[in-house]
Amino acid sequence: MTPETAVDIARAVRSGAVTASEVLAGCRERVEALDDTLHAFCTTAFDQARARAAEIDADVKAGRPVGPLAGVPVAVKDLIPTRDLRTTSGSLAYRDLVPEVDDVCVARLRAAGALIVGKTNASEFGYGPRGENPVFPPTLNPWDTRLTPGGSSAGSAVAVATGMVPVALGSDGGGSIRVPAALCGVYGIKPAMGRVPLWPGCRDERSPGMSSWESLEHIGPLTRTVADAALVLSVIAGPDPRDRHSIPCDDVDWHDLTLPAGLRVGYSPDLGHARVDPDVRAVVERAIAALDVPVRRLDLDWPDLRETFDALVAAETDLVGLRELAARVPLSAPVRAVLDRSWTAEQFTDAVRERKAAANRMARLTDEIDILLTPTVSTTAYDRALPGPATLAGLPAAPDEWTPFSAIANLTGRPAASAPVGLTPSGLPVGLQIIGPHLGDHQVLAVSRLIEQTTWITSGPRRVA
């Protein structure tokens, strides 16, 4: 029987207990059985992956060294460039684009022996927390196909939740890894800013739409175990001269998930402004109560940063280039919303000031705690026909009101993860967000591992046959 986790697959392939070709065949069988319904993938690459699997099998047979991800099937979000494999960014403007180079993280995965099996569906250019775009059918939530899987890394979350792949790459500019992880019941981590370099990705100024989000975007894995996420980060993290934001990673041992002694953990149910459905809060607080560490309840009074975030996204968007695209092809509603709004210089400079204030609040909080826990989102998956849940905690809600917790980690560059910690009475998964200190990736992984040992979801769509 083929192992299910990336750690176990790579170990089995290296030992010769299973071949990379056998692993790939099992992956393909599962994708073909499920994806016609769920639309997690927008492009598959099994022929290319088969050739790479054969190379790995030959190396193992000959006793040659293979990489730490040898034979592990990996799916890549369609916003991340892949050499010789279509990368549309969910836009009609790029529907036939086949990049000539891999993004840095993809090149590192390939070098480590990973099998790139395809691209996963996403919101157009990552705008909007849902898995819908003008090019491909919408991605459906495997817990209930009437519901949204969240986004923008929707396909990556669904591919992992259903066991189509053990690992998928996502990108996260304001929660786009953590939000679908929460709604689909998987683990997703956004490392600290600069840990995983991006290039060309959102760093290529020649590609309107694709080049947005420069100071907000992070690349990270979605997985079913913390160890798998740590293994992937050990491969893709580290500086690259083409990304001016990238940083050295010698301070992190990605394979050490030991909880640091004396770690101070705090919990905020609402950051002082968010409304959260009672069922979600109940699941989160049960999970926190089960942890074998003291958790301090925090009475924060932080402002709602939706306007700040929206203005920063617009400031990092090539508005002229996007308008030129809009003259040629239809753009999705979330992208149009950025273009249709009248922005002022004062809105942009106010957003920069508010971002500084947010960073300072987080820094002051670090004087008291090391880890901040919150719900990942305010609700469970909702009707995918709606732009957002109609209500929150029994009251009417704005379409963007259900994701109040995630953007703070992007605005401040802090590492953050969403862990699947339980089900509501209606049977839908809930995520617990773990935000670490500045460059505190190890602390986030260690707390995630502790949560994994206590309240992790162990049943659900991953067992779908």
Buried (B, 14 or more C-beta within 10 A) or exposed (E): EBBBBBBBBBBBBBEEEBBBBBBBBBBBEBBEEBBEEBBBBBBBBBEBBBEBBBEBBEBBEEEEEBBBBBBBBBBBBBBBBBBEBBBBBBBBBBBEBBBEBBBBBBBBBBEBBBBBBBBBBBBBBBBBBBBBBBBBBBBBBBBBEEBBBBBBBBBBBBBBBBBBBBBBBBBBBBBBBBBBBBBBBBBBBBBBBBBBBBBBBBBBEEBBBBBBBBBBBBBBBBBBBBBBBBBBBBBBBBBBEBBEBBBEBEEBEBEEBEBBEEBBBBBBBBBEEBBBBEBBBBBBBEBBEBBEEEBEEBEBEBBEBBEBBBBBBBBBBBBEBBEEBBEEEEBBEBBBBBBEEEBEEEBBEBBEEBBEBBBEBBEEBBEEBBBBBBBBBBBBBBEBEEBBBEBBBEEEBEEBBBBBBBBBBBBBBBBBBBBBBBBBEEEBBBBBBBBBBBBBBBBBBBBBBBBBEEBBBEEBBBEBE
